[in-house]
Amino acid sequence: MRCLSMFILLIAIAAASLGVTQAQPQEAFASTYTALDSPPIVLRNATILTGTGVRMDNADIAFRNGRITEIGVDLEMSDDVQEIDAEGGWITPGIIDIHSHLGVYPSPGTVSHADGNEITSPATPGVWAEHAVWPQDPGFEAARAGGVTSMLVLPGSANLFGGRGVALKNVPATTYQSMKFPDAPHGLKMACGENPKRVYGSKSIAPMTRMGNLAGYRAQWIKAQAYKDKWDQYHASEEEDAEPPQRDLAMDTLAGVLNGDILIHMHCYRADEMATILDLAKEFNYQVTAFHHAVEAYKIADLLAENGVCAAMWADWWGFKMEAYDGIQENIALVDRPDNGCAIVHSDSAEGIQRLNQEAAKAMARGNRTGMDITPADAIGWITAHPAKAMGIAAQTGSLETGKMADVVLWSGNPFSVYALAEQVFVDGALVYHHTDLEHQARSDFMLGQQPTAGE
Amino acid sequence: MRYIILISLLLTLAIEQSFAQTTLIRGAQVHTAMQPEPLVDTDVLLRNGRIAEIGQNLQAPDDAQIILAAGRALTPGLFAGITGLGLEEVSLEENTVDYGLSLEHETGMMRPEFDVTLAYNPLSTVIDINRAEGLTWTLLGANVSQNGGLIAGQGAAVSLGGSFNAIMEGSRSLFVNVGADASGFSGSSRAAQYMLIEQAIREAKSTPRSLQYEHRVLTLTGRDILSRYLNDGRWIIDVDRAADILQVIRLANKHDLQVIIQGGSEAWRVAAQLAETGIPVLLNTLDNLPGSFDQLGARLDNAAILAAAGVRIAFTGGGTHNARKIRQIAGNAVAHGLDWYTALRGITRNPAIILGLAENTGAIRAGMRGDLVLWSGDPLEVTSFAEAVWIAGQPVDMQTRQQQLLERYLPENPDTPRHYIK
């Protein structure tokens, strides 16, 4: 144990000396996730969508020690490997939802559990969603039954700066730390448009307008630059007794963005506002990783692609507010179209997260209706590889490639169908859900002793 | 001036009736919603706004437009569920939303006389968008809103064909809310909900003079309206908890009310009692999470369990703007144990029966209104879409705001600024 803490300390010192982090020690609230034990497994004779645009028919996938070891046809396996006949099934990477509020707005939606948005100030970058995640949210197991193996849990959108989001592995757990995706960067939730100006403007507090939104962002980034400069000077100082600057949780987060350690996930609907935000990012020299909801992203698909910004979208939500009035069902396909386009299908919903495959299917079909030629092999990337990239975890998961985490879903059929169900879900090579085997259907503490919701 | 309006109104009606187009749909796979097996390679003739004939190799009338279905699925026009179509443009823009009543000075009052159909706007683009997806009719619902009452008001089914005379006669319904969501209207206890509903019924049954006490819950008009629903008309009661559903059944039996359960997350638990009393359930398959303590028993196979027990089910739950999601709701019921035919009936014939419209709507049968949809594939599949839609025998214009936005932004590098593409 002492050995372990010493190790963490050494990492922290090493990180600090490399200037990777400013003030925020890397080990705070560290992940304690460990993969469940599992024998080596091979799934045989399925249609495999790798998440990299490739489809393989009658193919096998093998994993061992939590990692994908081989994908191909008629793989030769040693005797210790558990064989699973997947004939007729389809295999995809584990589904990833880049926009979830599971755990922070859990079921049941009681007043006491509404922990997703610190609506006390338009700028609360110092709060972390993970500090509010209730691991017993039954929504996690429902999402698992839908093939979701990882997600980004974000704070809500009332604030210009809502706080940090956390990447989780969707495994049953008693603490959020034991779900926390190892080595995943934090995200910072920001919000454009109607929500901040409505929430604060209605109290006669800035922002009341979109002008106020922009002034609010800029004021914070100016402070963050000054904060970052102070820390940079401290780290660069050769004086042995230099005093470290006073830490500020809000500024830690913003400086983390300016350093490139924390990824921006920005709730933004309108095309013109997204373009304004891209200019804001240029002014303060940071990168927007993804616009979320992005109902009008199709109007500026080229601009997003040129700037290397992803858009995380719904398949068909629209009209619930003015900035969602121009929603069209081809949004995802149009954002995907340019070279370097990065389309993501997200849920923002405890219901939608259970069926992201169906949401992607709707978006694919609408694209093809316009004459595009989008195959399941392409579209699966919208809910696997693309969100993995925008969450900064693509080196580890999001596609079926040798050496990556064995986050894998076996579907009863083509997942781009309303009738397909996730039959078996693996996280790091371990079976975490089985459609017909109640022993592999975890239940949260909350659901113990409640009414049966399956079987009987 | 009045004269001119009258003339133009007559002209409009005349156009709708006598210039009705005749259409022959050839070679479809016809899902009549009257029998489990589809009719293959079958023709359907639409004339004078109705389904005139169904059969193989029908004679094409001279004036008929011929549609070659090439074996694709043809279904009745779909039910959109309980929605605010035509009552709501943008949900968060309060003055574009008309389905809920909120009179702040009247806390505690119930207003059964509140009738949302008076606010129906058939020209709403939200209707166009959902109509082009195969939805041809909906039940306009009165919703609970802040300071509303347990009895939220009245709605009715409307045809989504764009007519100003859209109400489907005989479908008037009273919307009532019971359970945790309504506890704010009942002194924070759901027990008081039954108390207050009983009081309202008592007031409706009494003569005005006999009720000169202070804390009445109905206006004089409200009494008249509620007394009508005691004799005739449907009570659509939004309720989830099994124990509450049993209380609603008790209330229905006691006052001989025609009740329809809406929501019904735990209805599966009391399926036998619902079947016995013939009370149908309008439900959303996708409400499978314990979203509240009234829904701890929510499950994905609710529809399948209810149907197996003999309860008539229909689907709702896509909301207003995304009412088109109803096909996905029905499809997921199939993925979780319901047979395909009952799922299709859940968005066609069953809601028509439940709302007293089955003579004219919800199935493909000669003599019924010509509400039809031709699909690119399986109508319950998320990758299928409506290729052609007819309402009252007329082809629906598939051009919508969303289609126009698509056409504006679909061309890559257009020659003209996009604003000239329209």
Chai-1 contact restraints between the chains, C-beta under 6 A:
chainA,res_idxA,chainB,res_idxB,connection_type,confidence,min_distance_angstrom,max_distance_angstrom,comment,restraint_id
A,S107,B,L289,contact,1.0,0.0,6.0,A-B,restraint_1
A,S107,B,P290,contact,1.0,0.0,6.0,A-B,restraint_2
A,S107,B,G291,contact,1.0,0.0,6.0,A-B,restraint_3
A,P108,B,P290,contact,1.0,0.0,6.0,A-B,restraint_4
A,P108,B,G291,contact,1.0,0.0,6.0,A-B,restraint_5
A,P108,B,S292,contact,1.0,0.0,6.0,A-B,restraint_6
A,P108,B,F293,contact,1.0,0.0,6.0,A-B,restraint_7
A,G109,B,G291,contact,1.0,0.0,6.0,A-B,restraint_8
A,P138,B,P290,contact,1.0,0.0,6.0,A-B,restraint_9
A,A142,B,L289,contact,1.0,0.0,6.0,A-B,restraint_10
A,Y298,B,Y409,contact,1.0,0.0,6.0,A-B,restraint_11
A,K299,B,Y409,contact,1.0,0.0,6.0,A-B,restraint_12
A,D316,B,N322,contact,1.0,0.0,6.0,A-B,restraint_13
A,W318,B,H321,contact,1.0,0.0,6.0,A-B,restraint_14
A,G319,B,H321,contact,1.0,0.0,6.0,A-B,restraint_15
A,F320,B,S91,contact,1.0,0.0,6.0,A-B,restraint_16
A,K321,B,L92,contact,1.0,0.0,6.0,A-B,restraint_17
A,M322,B,V90,contact,1.0,0.0,6.0,A-B,restraint_18
A,D326,B,L405,contact,1.0,0.0,6.0,A-B,restraint_19
A,I328,B,Q402,contact,1.0,0.0,6.0,A-B,restraint_20
A,I328,B,L405,contact,1.0,0.0,6.0,A-B,restraint_21
A,I328,B,L406,contact,1.0,0.0,6.0,A-B,restraint_22
A,E330,B,L406,contact,1.0,0.0,6.0,A-B,restraint_23
A,A350,B,L289,contact,1.0,0.0,6.0,A-B,restraint_24
A,E351,B,L286,contact,1.0,0.0,6.0,A-B,restraint_25
A,Q358,B,V382,contact,1.0,0.0,6.0,A-B,restraint_26
A,A361,B,V382,contact,1.0,0.0,6.0,A-B,restraint_27
A,A361,B,T383,contact,1.0,0.0,6.0,A-B,restraint_28
A,K362,B,V382,contact,1.0,0.0,6.0,A-B,restraint_29
A,A365,B,T383,contact,1.0,0.0,6.0,A-B,restraint_30
A,T370,B,L410,contact,1.0,0.0,6.0,A-B,restraint_31
A,V418,B,G331,contact,1.0,0.0,6.0,A-B,restraint_32
A,V418,B,E381,contact,1.0,0.0,6.0,A-B,restraint_33
A,V418,B,V382,contact,1.0,0.0,6.0,A-B,restraint_34
A,Y419,B,A335,contact,1.0,0.0,6.0,A-B,restraint_35
A,Q450,B,L296,contact,1.0,0.0,6.0,A-B,restraint_36
A,Q451,B,L296,contact,1.0,0.0,6.0,A-B,restraint_37
A,Q451,B,G297,contact,1.0,0.0,6.0,A-B,restraint_38
A,T453,B,R299,contact,1.0,0.0,6.0,A-B,restraint_39
